Amino acid sequence: MIAGFVFRGLPSPCPRMVHLRTPLDHGEGFMPVYVRTLASVLVILGVAAAAGAQGRDILPPVPTPTDIKPGSITCDECPYPAPSKYLNISVYSQDVRISYMDIAPTSAANGHVVLLMHGNNFGGFYFGDIIDGLTDAGFRVLVPDQIGYGKSSKPIAPYNFNTQARNTQLILEHEGIDKVMAVGHSMGGMLATRFTTQYPDSVERLVIYNPIGLSDNRFNRPMTPVDQIYERILQTDYQST
């Protein structure tokens, strides 16, 4: 087993390369950190696996599920906690639709709208319990599926938070909503932050939970709609470049 590590930087073509040396080297030279680390992990895993195999029976492989069915790209078969609405918009001159749930309060309305922003690899379908709690407390709840997720269109086009924030603002304008309490989960925390900085007049509260990427180096960079950039590109030819 490797007893310990001594990290030491050495000149190399990549100035960020960090090399690793162990007490077992005895002067034979250095190896890149990822090589030593990988070797150590493999040794540890091998010892642990051998010890574990001696202490318990080997379990049989898990049978392959037989009830899995192909899913549609628009997630039509996905269980959503409320009916979906659709708004037709344009992204990079492509006609697409963005899906969202708009749930009315189930008790006395308090006049506030909560905007829930889902994380990566998800649509808004997993917010069911949160929606129930908020509507019971008198909130109207808006839950978009961002373009590329859930029931929304999935165009072959660049994806970025500026565009997602713009699309979200289009939903608010379509529904006649002036202000929301933005709540973002995971990647939705990044989007909620971007939405708040991009449309501060539309947000009365910002809540992010279990977020990723809290920093945004483009904080002071003004946003240009992608369709405006696209139109500018169409007007460009070899003489103007």
Buried (B, 14 or more C-beta within 10 A) or exposed (E): EBEEBEEEEEEEEEEEEBBBBBEEEEEEEBBBBEEBBEBBEEEEEEEEEEEEEEEEEEEEEEEEEEEEEEEEEBBEEBEBBBEBBEBEBEBBEBEBBBBBBBBEBBEEEEEBBBBBBBBBEBBBBBBBEBBBEBBEBBBBBBBBBBBBBBBBBBBEBEEEBBBBBBBBBBBBEBBEBEBBBBBBBBBBBBBBBBBBBBBEEBBEEBBBEEBEEEEEEEEEEEBEEBBEEBEEEEEEEEEEE
